[in-house]
Amino acid sequence: MKIKGYSYVTSIALISIIPFLWVVMLSLKTNEEIINSPLALPAKLVFEGYGNALEIAPLGQYLINSVIIAVISTALNVLISSMAAYATTRFDFKLRKPIVVIMSISLLLPITALIMPVYSIVRFLDLYDTKTALILVYTALDLPMSFFILRAFFLTIPKELEEAAYIDGASFMQSYRRVILPLTSPGMITAGILHFIFCWNEFLYALSLTASHNARTVPLALNYFTSQFAFDYNAMFSAVIMMIFPSVLLFIIFQEKIIEGLTAGAVKG
Amino acid sequence: MKKNTLWLYLFTAPLIIFFVVFLLAPVIIVFCSSFMEWKGFSGEISFIGFDNYIAAMKDAEFIVSFKHTIIWIVLQSTVHVAIGVSFAIIISRKFKGWKVLRTAFMIPNMISASALGFIFLMIFNGQIGLVNSVLHKLHLDQFVRNWLFDPNTAFVTVTLTWLLFAGLIMLLVLTEIGTIPSSLYEAADLDGASQWQKDLFVTLPQLRNVIGTCMIIAATSKLKEFELIYLTTKGGPGTETMSLPLYLYNTSIVQNNFGYSNMIGTVLIALGLVLIYIINKVFKIASDE
């Protein structure tokens, strides 16, 4: 029984990572090797694919765009959700309950269904094919998730700390900046990492809201490869590795934080 | 703390503005324009009542997309959830190496679905694909095929790109298992229960709520599934792997038939609400707010 259980989880874990190991291996083989002996280990490690990938597709530009969009959107998203989480966990006011209810409904909204109106709103705001469009849209679409991660975190912090600050004559803003922000920074980091990964990975909205190299993000580079350079496998596989590397690295480094955040955000919904 | 009221509205205003512009307004547009004929941005908009819905019932591509989406929702909320739950129960014994297994299982959930789609496109590739290479090696050449583009295997193959990867479900269940009081297991030990009896009769009943939550997450995730299909089969061959989100993309961004595509959007949102309602009823999930 025990052995069966272990071999079951081990085989599922293997199925989960073999595709990635295989892609890493292929990114280090020449195109001839990939076609003639796809299973064999590389005869000699070839790193050319990585350089070629950067030359063939505007991957460098896309990487820069992705970083800019993900960084700004993460700052915006975390700040906005932190402020709202502070107001709705610490104080009782008219909008408290409606905000919490609406956010929990939005958490499970199939966002794919909103693609056309978001597209037309972006056009209406004259933001089509800009980084700003993706920054704003990503910030908004992921607000419910970040909001609940931060709320869960705020609820674990004792109220007495701010009450002490208030007694000392601190204003609303001061107690938020001096007491709450430092105390909740671990929660903000968790929400921020998850939002960063969300921006880094998002595909459909990037595909629909951008058209030129100035605004396109990394996931779209793959589309570029499959449609235009379908035969340079080695470069293609190298591009995939460069693209997934940041998310995998972030996940491995911040695993505990990410797990904590995913659990807090998902269970609330 | 009355003087804080202004601050409270200021602190929630950004969230509300973003919500209204990019979530609420779109939902309203989706719903209202599903009753309109609206082709292209410069095209005229006219009210046509339920015509888009009636047209959908006669549209073979809509019907097949709807059918596939339902099949995928059912598979995801049963098979996918079961894999995640069983994985979590087994590694909750925290034997040596459980953390490595947990990380490995999570990886497909952390990378972009578009990269995953591309990787599977290559794994099932007819020429250089991993699956066919292994079959050749094992001299099982009669099974070699172009998995994603053969009408006989396309649907199953696309399903395999997500069905097994239940890392998120596993995490949620694993966290919940950690909160089960150990006294329950001690009582079971006293009664001489075996490990699998404890899993089945102690752990599983305690997981009812979280399994319900997981089923909702799994089911609703298929209402937005786009990348994994778009980057592998694009819904083909023919309409073998077409789904509602993909059909919605084709009718809106590609064909600019906005009224019709927003009818599909309304169907997706309504399906989501129905699913959440049914699963909540079945599992009697206690609300915590």
Interface residues (C-beta under 8 A of the other chain):
Chain A: M1 K2 G5 Y6 Y8 V9 T10 I12 A13 L14 I15 S16 I17 I18 P19 F20 W22 V23 L26 I34 I35 P38 L39 L79 I80 S81 M83 A84 Y86 A87 T88 F91 F93 L95 I99 V100 V101 I102 M103 S104 S106 L108 L109 P110 I111 T112 A113 L114 I115 M116 P117 V118 Y119 S120 I121 R123 L136 V137 T139 A140 L141 L143 F147 F172 M173 Y176 I197 W200 N201 E202 F203 L204 S208 V218 P219 L220 L222 N223 F225 T226 Y233 F237 V240 M243 I244 S247 V248 L250 F251 I252 Q255 I258 I259 L262 T263 A266 V267 K268 G269
Chain B: M1 N4 T5 W7 L8 Y9 F11 T12 P14 L15 I16 F18 F19 V21 F22 L23 A25 P26 V27 I29 V30 S33 F41 I83 S86 F87 I90 I91 F95 V100 L101 T103 A104 F105 M106 I107 P108 M110 I111 S112 A113 S114 A115 F118 I119 F120 L121 M122 I123 Q127 I128 G129 L130 S133 V134 K137 L164 F165 G167 L168 L171 L172 T175 S194 Q195 W196 V210 T213 I216 I217 T220 L223 K224 E225 F226 E227 Y230 L231 P245 L248 Y249 S252 I253 F258 S261 N262 I264 G265 T266 L268 I269 G272 I276 D288 E289
